[in-house]
Amino acid sequence: MDQADLRTIGTKTAPRVTVRQIAAEVCSHTGNSVHAVMGRSRVPHVCRVRELVCYIAHRRGLTLSQIGRALRRDHSTIKHAIENEVRRRAEESA
């Protein structure tokens, strides 16, 4: 899977889904474990996938609090993850 594929995940309008469903879809594309992404792992590649899940979930209309509850994290952590993903996408497109 290349960077272009990762940028297109979650960009299409779809009915409301759960964070776990989004994580499962992203993990199927990235080859990561849903358990690791939904868990406490701080391994960089898992964190990167988790940030992508947060970004997609927020784009799909879930609130920071809803995403945080699903991932067992504070809403401010989710906001930071989304900001990281937005920054990463801006750098990749520049």
Phi and psi restraints in degrees (range 20) as a CNS / XPLOR table:
assign (resid 1 and name C) (resid 2 and name N)
       (resid 2 and name CA) (resid 2 and name C) 1.0 -102.3 20.0 2
assign (resid 2 and name N) (resid 2 and name CA)
       (resid 2 and name C) (resid 3 and name N) 1.0 177.6 20.0 2
assign (resid 2 and name C) (resid 3 and name N)
       (resid 3 and name CA) (resid 3 and name C) 1.0 -63.9 20.0 2
assign (resid 3 and name N) (resid 3 and name CA)
       (resid 3 and name C) (resid 4 and name N) 1.0 -33.9 20.0 2
assign (resid 3 and name C) (resid 4 and name N)
       (resid 4 and name CA) (resid 4 and name C) 1.0 -63.4 20.0 2
assign (resid 4 and name N) (resid 4 and name CA)
       (resid 4 and name C) (resid 5 and name N) 1.0 -40.0 20.0 2
assign (resid 4 and name C) (resid 5 and name N)
       (resid 5 and name CA) (resid 5 and name C) 1.0 -64.0 20.0 2
assign (resid 5 and name N) (resid 5 and name CA)
       (resid 5 and name C) (resid 6 and name N) 1.0 -42.7 20.0 2
assign (resid 5 and name C) (resid 6 and name N)
       (resid 6 and name CA) (resid 6 and name C) 1.0 -63.3 20.0 2
assign (resid 6 and name N) (resid 6 and name CA)
       (resid 6 and name C) (resid 7 and name N) 1.0 -35.4 20.0 2
assign (resid 6 and name C) (resid 7 and name N)
       (resid 7 and name CA) (resid 7 and name C) 1.0 -68.7 20.0 2
assign (resid 7 and name N) (resid 7 and name CA)
       (resid 7 and name C) (resid 8 and name N) 1.0 -27.1 20.0 2
assign (resid 7 and name C) (resid 8 and name N)
       (resid 8 and name CA) (resid 8 and name C) 1.0 -87.0 20.0 2
assign (resid 8 and name N) (resid 8 and name CA)
       (resid 8 and name C) (resid 9 and name N) 1.0 -14.2 20.0 2
assign (resid 8 and name C) (resid 9 and name N)
       (resid 9 and name CA) (resid 9 and name C) 1.0 -64.4 20.0 2
assign (resid 9 and name N) (resid 9 and name CA)
       (resid 9 and name C) (resid 10 and name N) 1.0 127.9 20.0 2
assign (resid 9 and name C) (resid 10 and name N)
       (resid 10 and name CA) (resid 10 and name C) 1.0 79.9 20.0 2
assign (resid 10 and name N) (resid 10 and name CA)
       (resid 10 and name C) (resid 11 and name N) 1.0 9.9 20.0 2
assign (resid 10 and name C) (resid 11 and name N)
       (resid 11 and name CA) (resid 11 and name C) 1.0 -91.5 20.0 2
assign (resid 11 and name N) (resid 11 and name CA)
       (resid 11 and name C) (resid 12 and name N) 1.0 -11.1 20.0 2
assign (resid 11 and name C) (resid 12 and name N)
       (resid 12 and name CA) (resid 12 and name C) 1.0 -90.2 20.0 2
assign (resid 12 and name N) (resid 12 and name CA)
       (resid 12 and name C) (resid 13 and name N) 1.0 146.2 20.0 2
assign (resid 12 and name C) (resid 13 and name N)
       (resid 13 and name CA) (resid 13 and name C) 1.0 -70.0 20.0 2
assign (resid 13 and name N) (resid 13 and name CA)
       (resid 13 and name C) (resid 14 and name N) 1.0 133.2 20.0 2
assign (resid 13 and name C) (resid 14 and name N)
       (resid 14 and name CA) (resid 14 and name C) 1.0 -148.2 20.0 2
assign (resid 14 and name N) (resid 14 and name CA)
       (resid 14 and name C) (resid 15 and name N) 1.0 162.2 20.0 2
assign (resid 14 and name C) (resid 15 and name N)
       (resid 15 and name CA) (resid 15 and name C) 1.0 -62.6 20.0 2
assign (resid 15 and name N) (resid 15 and name CA)
       (resid 15 and name C) (resid 16 and name N) 1.0 158.9 20.0 2
assign (resid 15 and name C) (resid 16 and name N)
       (resid 16 and name CA) (resid 16 and name C) 1.0 -58.1 20.0 2
assign (resid 16 and name N) (resid 16 and name CA)
       (resid 16 and name C) (resid 17 and name N) 1.0 133.8 20.0 2
assign (resid 16 and name C) (resid 17 and name N)
       (resid 17 and name CA) (resid 17 and name C) 1.0 -128.6 20.0 2
assign (resid 17 and name N) (resid 17 and name CA)
       (resid 17 and name C) (resid 18 and name N) 1.0 170.0 20.0 2
assign (resid 17 and name C) (resid 18 and name N)
       (resid 18 and name CA) (resid 18 and name C) 1.0 -89.2 20.0 2
assign (resid 18 and name N) (resid 18 and name CA)
       (resid 18 and name C) (resid 19 and name N) 1.0 161.8 20.0 2
assign (resid 18 and name C) (resid 19 and name N)
       (resid 19 and name CA) (resid 19 and name C) 1.0 -62.1 20.0 2
assign (resid 19 and name N) (resid 19 and name CA)
       (resid 19 and name C) (resid 20 and name N) 1.0 -38.8 20.0 2
assign (resid 19 and name C) (resid 20 and name N)
       (resid 20 and name CA) (resid 20 and name C) 1.0 -62.8 20.0 2
assign (resid 20 and name N) (resid 20 and name CA)
       (resid 20 and name C) (resid 21 and name N) 1.0 -39.6 20.0 2
assign (resid 20 and name C) (resid 21 and name N)
       (resid 21 and name CA) (resid 21 and name C) 1.0 -65.3 20.0 2
assign (resid 21 and name N) (resid 21 and name CA)
       (resid 21 and name C) (resid 22 and name N) 1.0 -40.6 20.0 2
assign (resid 21 and name C) (resid 22 and name N)
       (resid 22 and name CA) (resid 22 and name C) 1.0 -64.7 20.0 2
assign (resid 22 and name N) (resid 22 and name CA)
       (resid 22 and name C) (resid 23 and name N) 1.0 -44.0 20.0 2
assign (resid 22 and name C) (resid 23 and name N)
       (resid 23 and name CA) (resid 23 and name C) 1.0 -60.8 20.0 2
assign (resid 23 and name N) (resid 23 and name CA)
       (resid 23 and name C) (resid 24 and name N) 1.0 -41.6 20.0 2
assign (resid 23 and name C) (resid 24 and name N)
       (resid 24 and name CA) (resid 24 and name C) 1.0 -62.4 20.0 2
assign (resid 24 and name N) (resid 24 and name CA)
       (resid 24 and name C) (resid 25 and name N) 1.0 -41.9 20.0 2
assign (resid 24 and name C) (resid 25 and name N)
       (resid 25 and name CA) (resid 25 and name C) 1.0 -65.6 20.0 2
assign (resid 25 and name N) (resid 25 and name CA)
       (resid 25 and name C) (resid 26 and name N) 1.0 -47.0 20.0 2
assign (resid 25 and name C) (resid 26 and name N)
       (resid 26 and name CA) (resid 26 and name C) 1.0 -63.2 20.0 2
assign (resid 26 and name N) (resid 26 and name CA)
       (resid 26 and name C) (resid 27 and name N) 1.0 -42.9 20.0 2
assign (resid 26 and name C) (resid 27 and name N)
       (resid 27 and name CA) (resid 27 and name C) 1.0 -64.4 20.0 2
assign (resid 27 and name N) (resid 27 and name CA)
       (resid 27 and name C) (resid 28 and name N) 1.0 -32.9 20.0 2
assign (resid 27 and name C) (resid 28 and name N)
       (resid 28 and name CA) (resid 28 and name C) 1.0 -66.6 20.0 2
assign (resid 28 and name N) (resid 28 and name CA)
       (resid 28 and name C) (resid 29 and name N) 1.0 -29.0 20.0 2
assign (resid 28 and name C) (resid 29 and name N)
       (resid 29 and name CA) (resid 29 and name C) 1.0 -84.1 20.0 2
assign (resid 29 and name N) (resid 29 and name CA)
       (resid 29 and name C) (resid 30 and name N) 1.0 -30.8 20.0 2
assign (resid 29 and name C) (resid 30 and name N)
       (resid 30 and name CA) (resid 30 and name C) 1.0 -99.6 20.0 2
assign (resid 30 and name N) (resid 30 and name CA)
       (resid 30 and name C) (resid 31 and name N) 1.0 -13.5 20.0 2
assign (resid 30 and name C) (resid 31 and name N)
       (resid 31 and name CA) (resid 31 and name C) 1.0 80.4 20.0 2
assign (resid 31 and name N) (resid 31 and name CA)
       (resid 31 and name C) (resid 32 and name N) 1.0 15.8 20.0 2
assign (resid 31 and name C) (resid 32 and name N)
       (resid 32 and name CA) (resid 32 and name C) 1.0 -94.2 20.0 2
assign (resid 32 and name N) (resid 32 and name CA)
       (resid 32 and name C) (resid 33 and name N) 1.0 164.5 20.0 2
assign (resid 32 and name C) (resid 33 and name N)
       (resid 33 and name CA) (resid 33 and name C) 1.0 -86.2 20.0 2
assign (resid 33 and name N) (resid 33 and name CA)
       (resid 33 and name C) (resid 34 and name N) 1.0 134.2 20.0 2
assign (resid 33 and name C) (resid 34 and name N)
       (resid 34 and name CA) (resid 34 and name C) 1.0 -61.8 20.0 2
assign (resid 34 and name N) (resid 34 and name CA)
       (resid 34 and name C) (resid 35 and name N) 1.0 -38.6 20.0 2
assign (resid 34 and name C) (resid 35 and name N)
       (resid 35 and name CA) (resid 35 and name C) 1.0 -58.3 20.0 2
assign (resid 35 and name N) (resid 35 and name CA)
       (resid 35 and name C) (resid 36 and name N) 1.0 -43.5 20.0 2
assign (resid 35 and name C) (resid 36 and name N)
       (resid 36 and name CA) (resid 36 and name C) 1.0 -67.1 20.0 2
assign (resid 36 and name N) (resid 36 and name CA)
       (resid 36 and name C) (resid 37 and name N) 1.0 -42.6 20.0 2
assign (resid 36 and name C) (resid 37 and name N)
       (resid 37 and name CA) (resid 37 and name C) 1.0 -68.0 20.0 2
assign (resid 37 and name N) (resid 37 and name CA)
       (resid 37 and name C) (resid 38 and name N) 1.0 -39.6 20.0 2
assign (resid 37 and name C) (resid 38 and name N)
       (resid 38 and name CA) (resid 38 and name C) 1.0 -80.2 20.0 2
assign (resid 38 and name N) (resid 38 and name CA)
       (resid 38 and name C) (resid 39 and name N) 1.0 -12.0 20.0 2
assign (resid 38 and name C) (resid 39 and name N)
       (resid 39 and name CA) (resid 39 and name C) 1.0 -91.5 20.0 2
assign (resid 39 and name N) (resid 39 and name CA)
       (resid 39 and name C) (resid 40 and name N) 1.0 -156.8 20.0 2
assign (resid 39 and name C) (resid 40 and name N)
       (resid 40 and name CA) (resid 40 and name C) 1.0 -98.2 20.0 2
assign (resid 40 and name N) (resid 40 and name CA)
       (resid 40 and name C) (resid 41 and name N) 1.0 3.6 20.0 2
assign (resid 40 and name C) (resid 41 and name N)
       (resid 41 and name CA) (resid 41 and name C) 1.0 -55.1 20.0 2
assign (resid 41 and name N) (resid 41 and name CA)
       (resid 41 and name C) (resid 42 and name N) 1.0 138.6 20.0 2
assign (resid 41 and name C) (resid 42 and name N)
       (resid 42 and name CA) (resid 42 and name C) 1.0 -116.3 20.0 2
assign (resid 42 and name N) (resid 42 and name CA)
       (resid 42 and name C) (resid 43 and name N) 1.0 17.4 20.0 2
assign (resid 42 and name C) (resid 43 and name N)
       (resid 43 and name CA) (resid 43 and name C) 1.0 -63.2 20.0 2
assign (resid 43 and name N) (resid 43 and name CA)
       (resid 43 and name C) (resid 44 and name N) 1.0 131.7 20.0 2
assign (resid 43 and name C) (resid 44 and name N)
       (resid 44 and name CA) (resid 44 and name C) 1.0 -51.1 20.0 2
assign (resid 44 and name N) (resid 44 and name CA)
       (resid 44 and name C) (resid 45 and name N) 1.0 -44.8 20.0 2
assign (resid 44 and name C) (resid 45 and name N)
       (resid 45 and name CA) (resid 45 and name C) 1.0 -69.1 20.0 2
assign (resid 45 and name N) (resid 45 and name CA)
       (resid 45 and name C) (resid 46 and name N) 1.0 -29.4 20.0 2
assign (resid 45 and name C) (resid 46 and name N)
       (resid 46 and name CA) (resid 46 and name C) 1.0 -72.5 20.0 2
assign (resid 46 and name N) (resid 46 and name CA)
       (resid 46 and name C) (resid 47 and name N) 1.0 -41.1 20.0 2
assign (resid 46 and name C) (resid 47 and name N)
       (resid 47 and name CA) (resid 47 and name C) 1.0 -61.5 20.0 2
assign (resid 47 and name N) (resid 47 and name CA)
       (resid 47 and name C) (resid 48 and name N) 1.0 -39.5 20.0 2
assign (resid 47 and name C) (resid 48 and name N)
       (resid 48 and name CA) (resid 48 and name C) 1.0 -61.5 20.0 2
assign (resid 48 and name N) (resid 48 and name CA)
       (resid 48 and name C) (resid 49 and name N) 1.0 -43.3 20.0 2
assign (resid 48 and name C) (resid 49 and name N)
       (resid 49 and name CA) (resid 49 and name C) 1.0 -67.4 20.0 2
assign (resid 49 and name N) (resid 49 and name CA)
       (resid 49 and name C) (resid 50 and name N) 1.0 -40.6 20.0 2
assign (resid 49 and name C) (resid 50 and name N)
       (resid 50 and name CA) (resid 50 and name C) 1.0 -61.6 20.0 2
assign (resid 50 and name N) (resid 50 and name CA)
       (resid 50 and name C) (resid 51 and name N) 1.0 -40.5 20.0 2
assign (resid 50 and name C) (resid 51 and name N)
       (resid 51 and name CA) (resid 51 and name C) 1.0 -62.6 20.0 2
assign (resid 51 and name N) (resid 51 and name CA)
       (resid 51 and name C) (resid 52 and name N) 1.0 -38.8 20.0 2
assign (resid 51 and name C) (resid 52 and name N)
       (resid 52 and name CA) (resid 52 and name C) 1.0 -64.3 20.0 2
assign (resid 52 and name N) (resid 52 and name CA)
       (resid 52 and name C) (resid 53 and name N) 1.0 -41.7 20.0 2
assign (resid 52 and name C) (resid 53 and name N)
       (resid 53 and name CA) (resid 53 and name C) 1.0 -61.0 20.0 2
assign (resid 53 and name N) (resid 53 and name CA)
       (resid 53 and name C) (resid 54 and name N) 1.0 -44.3 20.0 2
assign (resid 53 and name C) (resid 54 and name N)
       (resid 54 and name CA) (resid 54 and name C) 1.0 -60.9 20.0 2
assign (resid 54 and name N) (resid 54 and name CA)
       (resid 54 and name C) (resid 55 and name N) 1.0 -45.3 20.0 2
assign (resid 54 and name C) (resid 55 and name N)
       (resid 55 and name CA) (resid 55 and name C) 1.0 -59.6 20.0 2
assign (resid 55 and name N) (resid 55 and name CA)
       (resid 55 and name C) (resid 56 and name N) 1.0 -48.9 20.0 2
assign (resid 55 and name C) (resid 56 and name N)
       (resid 56 and name CA) (resid 56 and name C) 1.0 -64.9 20.0 2
assign (resid 56 and name N) (resid 56 and name CA)
       (resid 56 and name C) (resid 57 and name N) 1.0 -44.1 20.0 2
assign (resid 56 and name C) (resid 57 and name N)
       (resid 57 and name CA) (resid 57 and name C) 1.0 -60.5 20.0 2
assign (resid 57 and name N) (resid 57 and name CA)
       (resid 57 and name C) (resid 58 and name N) 1.0 -40.8 20.0 2
assign (resid 57 and name C) (resid 58 and name N)
       (resid 58 and name CA) (resid 58 and name C) 1.0 -68.1 20.0 2
assign (resid 58 and name N) (resid 58 and name CA)
       (resid 58 and name C) (resid 59 and name N) 1.0 -40.1 20.0 2
assign (resid 58 and name C) (resid 59 and name N)
       (resid 59 and name CA) (resid 59 and name C) 1.0 -63.3 20.0 2
assign (resid 59 and name N) (resid 59 and name CA)
       (resid 59 and name C) (resid 60 and name N) 1.0 -29.3 20.0 2
assign (resid 59 and name C) (resid 60 and name N)
       (resid 60 and name CA) (resid 60 and name C) 1.0 -80.7 20.0 2
assign (resid 60 and name N) (resid 60 and name CA)
       (resid 60 and name C) (resid 61 and name N) 1.0 -2.3 20.0 2
assign (resid 60 and name C) (resid 61 and name N)
       (resid 61 and name CA) (resid 61 and name C) 1.0 105.1 20.0 2
assign (resid 61 and name N) (resid 61 and name CA)
       (resid 61 and name C) (resid 62 and name N) 1.0 1.5 20.0 2
assign (resid 61 and name C) (resid 62 and name N)
       (resid 62 and name CA) (resid 62 and name C) 1.0 -77.4 20.0 2
assign (resid 62 and name N) (resid 62 and name CA)
       (resid 62 and name C) (resid 63 and name N) 1.0 145.2 20.0 2
assign (resid 62 and name C) (resid 63 and name N)
       (resid 63 and name CA) (resid 63 and name C) 1.0 -79.6 20.0 2
assign (resid 63 and name N) (resid 63 and name CA)
       (resid 63 and name C) (resid 64 and name N) 1.0 164.5 20.0 2
assign (resid 63 and name C) (resid 64 and name N)
       (resid 64 and name CA) (resid 64 and name C) 1.0 -60.0 20.0 2
assign (resid 64 and name N) (resid 64 and name CA)
       (resid 64 and name C) (resid 65 and name N) 1.0 -39.2 20.0 2
assign (resid 64 and name C) (resid 65 and name N)
       (resid 65 and name CA) (resid 65 and name C) 1.0 -65.7 20.0 2
assign (resid 65 and name N) (resid 65 and name CA)
       (resid 65 and name C) (resid 66 and name N) 1.0 -41.6 20.0 2
assign (resid 65 and name C) (resid 66 and name N)
       (resid 66 and name CA) (resid 66 and name C) 1.0 -63.1 20.0 2
assign (resid 66 and name N) (resid 66 and name CA)
       (resid 66 and name C) (resid 67 and name N) 1.0 -44.1 20.0 2
assign (resid 66 and name C) (resid 67 and name N)
       (resid 67 and name CA) (resid 67 and name C) 1.0 -64.8 20.0 2
assign (resid 67 and name N) (resid 67 and name CA)
       (resid 67 and name C) (resid 68 and name N) 1.0 -43.9 20.0 2
assign (resid 67 and name C) (resid 68 and name N)
       (resid 68 and name CA) (resid 68 and name C) 1.0 -60.0 20.0 2
assign (resid 68 and name N) (resid 68 and name CA)
       (resid 68 and name C) (resid 69 and name N) 1.0 -43.0 20.0 2
assign (resid 68 and name C) (resid 69 and name N)
       (resid 69 and name CA) (resid 69 and name C) 1.0 -61.7 20.0 2
assign (resid 69 and name N) (resid 69 and name CA)
       (resid 69 and name C) (resid 70 and name N) 1.0 -42.5 20.0 2
assign (resid 69 and name C) (resid 70 and name N)
       (resid 70 and name CA) (resid 70 and name C) 1.0 -65.2 20.0 2
assign (resid 70 and name N) (resid 70 and name CA)
       (resid 70 and name C) (resid 71 and name N) 1.0 -36.9 20.0 2
assign (resid 70 and name C) (resid 71 and name N)
       (resid 71 and name CA) (resid 71 and name C) 1.0 -96.4 20.0 2
assign (resid 71 and name N) (resid 71 and name CA)
       (resid 71 and name C) (resid 72 and name N) 1.0 2.6 20.0 2
assign (resid 71 and name C) (resid 72 and name N)
       (resid 72 and name CA) (resid 72 and name C) 1.0 56.7 20.0 2
assign (resid 72 and name N) (resid 72 and name CA)
       (resid 72 and name C) (resid 73 and name N) 1.0 49.8 20.0 2
assign (resid 72 and name C) (resid 73 and name N)
       (resid 73 and name CA) (resid 73 and name C) 1.0 -138.7 20.0 2
assign (resid 73 and name N) (resid 73 and name CA)
       (resid 73 and name C) (resid 74 and name N) 1.0 158.8 20.0 2
assign (resid 73 and name C) (resid 74 and name N)
       (resid 74 and name CA) (resid 74 and name C) 1.0 -70.8 20.0 2
assign (resid 74 and name N) (resid 74 and name CA)
       (resid 74 and name C) (resid 75 and name N) 1.0 151.2 20.0 2
assign (resid 74 and name C) (resid 75 and name N)
       (resid 75 and name CA) (resid 75 and name C) 1.0 -60.8 20.0 2
assign (resid 75 and name N) (resid 75 and name CA)
       (resid 75 and name C) (resid 76 and name N) 1.0 -30.6 20.0 2
assign (resid 75 and name C) (resid 76 and name N)
       (resid 76 and name CA) (resid 76 and name C) 1.0 -69.4 20.0 2
assign (resid 76 and name N) (resid 76 and name CA)
       (resid 76 and name C) (resid 77 and name N) 1.0 -31.1 20.0 2
assign (resid 76 and name C) (resid 77 and name N)
       (resid 77 and name CA) (resid 77 and name C) 1.0 -67.0 20.0 2
assign (resid 77 and name N) (resid 77 and name CA)
       (resid 77 and name C) (resid 78 and name N) 1.0 -39.2 20.0 2
assign (resid 77 and name C) (resid 78 and name N)
       (resid 78 and name CA) (resid 78 and name C) 1.0 -66.5 20.0 2
assign (resid 78 and name N) (resid 78 and name CA)
       (resid 78 and name C) (resid 79 and name N) 1.0 -41.6 20.0 2
assign (resid 78 and name C) (resid 79 and name N)
       (resid 79 and name CA) (resid 79 and name C) 1.0 -60.2 20.0 2
assign (resid 79 and name N) (resid 79 and name CA)
       (resid 79 and name C) (resid 80 and name N) 1.0 -43.1 20.0 2
assign (resid 79 and name C) (resid 80 and name N)
       (resid 80 and name CA) (resid 80 and name C) 1.0 -63.4 20.0 2
assign (resid 80 and name N) (resid 80 and name CA)
       (resid 80 and name C) (resid 81 and name N) 1.0 -41.3 20.0 2
assign (resid 80 and name C) (resid 81 and name N)
       (resid 81 and name CA) (resid 81 and name C) 1.0 -62.1 20.0 2
assign (resid 81 and name N) (resid 81 and name CA)
       (resid 81 and name C) (resid 82 and name N) 1.0 -42.3 20.0 2
assign (resid 81 and name C) (resid 82 and name N)
       (resid 82 and name CA) (resid 82 and name C) 1.0 -65.7 20.0 2
assign (resid 82 and name N) (resid 82 and name CA)
       (resid 82 and name C) (resid 83 and name N) 1.0 -42.8 20.0 2
assign (resid 82 and name C) (resid 83 and name N)
       (resid 83 and name CA) (resid 83 and name C) 1.0 -60.7 20.0 2
assign (resid 83 and name N) (resid 83 and name CA)
       (resid 83 and name C) (resid 84 and name N) 1.0 -40.2 20.0 2
assign (resid 83 and name C) (resid 84 and name N)
       (resid 84 and name CA) (resid 84 and name C) 1.0 -61.1 20.0 2
assign (resid 84 and name N) (resid 84 and name CA)
       (resid 84 and name C) (resid 85 and name N) 1.0 -43.6 20.0 2
assign (resid 84 and name C) (resid 85 and name N)
       (resid 85 and name CA) (resid 85 and name C) 1.0 -67.9 20.0 2
assign (resid 85 and name N) (resid 85 and name CA)
       (resid 85 and name C) (resid 86 and name N) 1.0 -40.3 20.0 2
assign (resid 85 and name C) (resid 86 and name N)
       (resid 86 and name CA) (resid 86 and name C) 1.0 -61.9 20.0 2
assign (resid 86 and name N) (resid 86 and name CA)
       (resid 86 and name C) (resid 87 and name N) 1.0 -44.7 20.0 2
assign (resid 86 and name C) (resid 87 and name N)
       (resid 87 and name CA) (resid 87 and name C) 1.0 -62.0 20.0 2
assign (resid 87 and name N) (resid 87 and name CA)
       (resid 87 and name C) (resid 88 and name N) 1.0 -44.1 20.0 2
assign (resid 87 and name C) (resid 88 and name N)
       (resid 88 and name CA) (resid 88 and name C) 1.0 -62.1 20.0 2
assign (resid 88 and name N) (resid 88 and name CA)
       (resid 88 and name C) (resid 89 and name N) 1.0 -42.0 20.0 2
assign (resid 88 and name C) (resid 89 and name N)
       (resid 89 and name CA) (resid 89 and name C) 1.0 -66.4 20.0 2
assign (resid 89 and name N) (resid 89 and name CA)
       (resid 89 and name C) (resid 90 and name N) 1.0 -37.7 20.0 2
assign (resid 89 and name C) (resid 90 and name N)
       (resid 90 and name CA) (resid 90 and name C) 1.0 -65.4 20.0 2
assign (resid 90 and name N) (resid 90 and name CA)
       (resid 90 and name C) (resid 91 and name N) 1.0 -41.2 20.0 2
assign (resid 90 and name C) (resid 91 and name N)
       (resid 91 and name CA) (resid 91 and name C) 1.0 -66.1 20.0 2
assign (resid 91 and name N) (resid 91 and name CA)
       (resid 91 and name C) (resid 92 and name N) 1.0 -38.2 20.0 2
assign (resid 91 and name C) (resid 92 and name N)
       (resid 92 and name CA) (resid 92 and name C) 1.0 -70.8 20.0 2
assign (resid 92 and name N) (resid 92 and name CA)
       (resid 92 and name C) (resid 93 and name N) 1.0 -31.1 20.0 2
assign (resid 92 and name C) (resid 93 and name N)
       (resid 93 and name CA) (resid 93 and name C) 1.0 -85.4 20.0 2
assign (resid 93 and name N) (resid 93 and name CA)
       (resid 93 and name C) (resid 94 and name N) 1.0 -14.6 20.0 2
